[in-house]
């Protein structure tokens, strides 16, 4: 029997973690959890996240959803996302960004300072490296600019959600192209899994 929207949990997430949200949903059997996403490109425009989330929540409420969860950390909004979520009584993933909750907030708290000079990549960013970095920064036409953009970094850290040799090759090649060291951390879905499990228990 199909649940009405009022009994479902709607996750409004960053498009960068859509595949991971769906993977956790399937793994945990969260059939009553539904997903809608804001554009992944908001990663570059964090000032757009809060107003877009505000509109998305209002739309979801109008459609009858009572239980909503934000599939975002702060993600560079400087607290503006939290103001929107507080207004609507909606919770989000903890932490400053997905790189933190993928590693787990406890682990990130211990190593965050040491990673200050590191460039994080995830499965999504490996899949979309050309679209999200190479072309927007013009590195396809001017690869010599890589040192200007990434010169302050010391290494690439690949936070791997899955064990995919092709994705890791992208991360390794990116580190080589940028002239940086390389480290892989197999994080899986980190705090995303328990976070979605708690959200799903709302209904």
C-alpha positions in Angstrom: 0.0 0.0 0.0 1.4 3.3 -1.0 2.1 5.8 1.8 0.6 9.3 1.5 3.2 12.1 1.3 2.4 13.1 4.9 3.9 9.7 6.0 7.0 9.9 3.8 10.3 11.5 4.5 11.5 13.9 1.8 15.3 14.4 1.7 16.1 17.7 -0.1 19.8 17.2 -0.9 22.7 18.6 -2.8 22.9 17.0 -6.2 26.5 16.1 -5.4 25.3 13.4 -2.9 22.2 12.1 -4.8 23.8 8.8 -5.8 25.0 8.3 -2.2 21.6 9.1 -0.7 19.9 6.5 -3.0 22.6 3.9 -2.2 22.0 4.4 1.6 18.2 4.2 1.0 18.6 0.9 -0.8 21.0 -0.5 1.7 18.8 0.3 4.7 15.5 -0.5 3.0 14.1 3.0 3.5 11.3 2.6 1.1 9.4 5.6 2.5 12.3 8.0 2.0 12.1 10.1 -1.1 14.7 12.3 -2.7 14.8 15.6 -4.5 17.9 17.6 -5.2 19.1 21.2 -5.6 21.7 21.7 -8.4 25.1 20.3 -7.7 26.6 23.5 -9.1 25.5 25.3 -6.0 28.8 23.9 -4.6 30.3 26.9 -6.4 27.5 29.3 -5.4 26.8 28.7 -1.7 24.8 31.9 -1.5 22.1 30.2 -3.6 21.6 27.2 -1.3 19.6 28.9 1.5 17.0 30.6 -0.7 16.7 27.6 -2.9 16.2 25.4 0.2 13.6 27.8 1.5 11.6 27.5 -1.7 12.0 23.8 -1.9 10.7 23.3 1.6 7.7 25.5 1.0 6.9 23.6 -2.1 7.2 20.3 -0.3 4.9 21.5 2.5 2.4 22.5 -0.1 2.5 19.0 -1.6 1.7 17.5 1.8 5.1 16.5 3.2 5.4 16.8 6.9 8.7 15.1 7.4 11.6 16.8 5.6 15.4 16.4 6.0 18.1 18.5 4.5 20.8 16.5 2.8 23.4 19.3 3.3 26.0 20.4 5.8 26.5 24.1 6.1 28.3 23.9 2.8 29.7 27.5 2.8 26.4 29.3 3.6 27.9 30.9 6.7 24.9 29.9 8.8 22.2 31.1 6.4 21.1 27.6 5.6 20.5 27.0 9.3 18.3 30.1 9.6 16.1 28.7 6.8 16.0 25.3 8.3 15.2 26.6 11.8 12.3 28.6 10.3 10.8 25.4 8.9 11.7 23.1 11.7 13.9 21.0 9.4 17.2 19.2 10.4 20.3 18.7 8.3 23.5 16.7 8.3 26.0 17.9 10.9 29.2 19.6 10.1 30.7 22.3 7.7 30.6 20.3 4.5 30.1 16.8 3.0 33.8 16.1 3.2 33.4 16.2 7.0 30.3 14.0 7.3 31.7 11.5 4.8 34.7 11.0 7.1 32.5 11.1 10.2 32.4 14.2 12.4 34.5 12.6 15.2 37.3 11.6 12.7 37.1 15.0 11.0 37.5 16.9 14.2 40.8 15.0 14.8 42.3 15.5 11.4 40.6 18.6 10.0 43.4 21.0 10.9 46.0 18.7 9.4 44.0 18.7 6.2 43.9 22.4 5.8 46.3 22.3 2.8 44.6 19.3 1.2 42.2 19.2 -1.8 39.3 16.8 -1.2 37.8 14.7 -3.9 34.8 12.3 -3.5 33.3 9.7 -5.9 31.1 12.5 -7.3 34.0 14.8 -7.9 36.0 12.1 -9.6 33.1 11.3 -11.9 32.6 15.0 -12.7 36.2 16.2 -12.4 36.3 17.6 -16.0 32.9 19.2 -15.7 33.4 20.7 -12.3 37.1 21.7 -12.4 38.9 21.3 -15.7 36.4 23.2 -17.9 35.2 25.9 -15.5 38.7 26.8 -14.6 39.9 26.7 -18.2 42.5 24.1 -17.5 41.5 22.2 -20.7 42.9 25.2 -22.7 45.4 26.5 -20.2 46.8 23.6 -18.1 49.6 25.9 -16.9 47.0 27.7 -14.7 46.7 24.6 -12.5 49.6 25.8 -10.3 47.9 29.2 -9.9 44.7 27.7 -8.8 46.1 24.8 -6.7 49.5 26.1 -5.7 48.6 26.4 -2.0 47.6 22.8 -1.7 49.9 20.0 -0.7 48.0 16.9 -1.6 44.8 15.5 -3.0 42.8 13.4 -0.6 40.3 11.1 -2.2 37.4 10.3 0.2 36.2 7.1 -1.5 32.5 6.1 -1.0 33.1 3.0 -3.1 35.9 0.8 -4.3 36.1 1.8 -7.9 39.5 1.6 -9.6 38.4 3.9 -12.4 37.4 6.6 -10.0 40.6 6.3 -8.0 42.6 6.6 -11.3 40.9 10.0 -11.8 42.0 11.1 -8.4 45.5 9.9 -8.9 45.7 11.6 -12.3 44.3 14.8 -10.8 47.0 14.8 -8.1 49.7 14.2 -10.8 48.3 16.9 -13.0 48.2 19.4 -10.1 51.6 18.5 -8.9 50.3 17.4 -5.5 50.7 14.4 -3.2 48.0 11.8 -3.1 46.1 9.9 -0.3 43.1 7.7 -0.4 40.7 7.3 2.5 38.0 4.7 2.2 35.2 6.5 4.1 32.1 4.8 2.7 29.1 6.9 3.4 30.3 8.1 6.8 27.7 9.9 8.9 25.3 10.0 6.0 24.0 6.6 6.7 23.0 7.1 10.4 21.8 10.6 9.5 19.4 9.3 7.0 18.4 6.5 9.3 17.4 9.0 11.9 15.6 11.1 9.4 13.6 8.1 8.1 12.5 7.3 11.7 10.6 10.6 11.9 7.5 9.2 10.2 
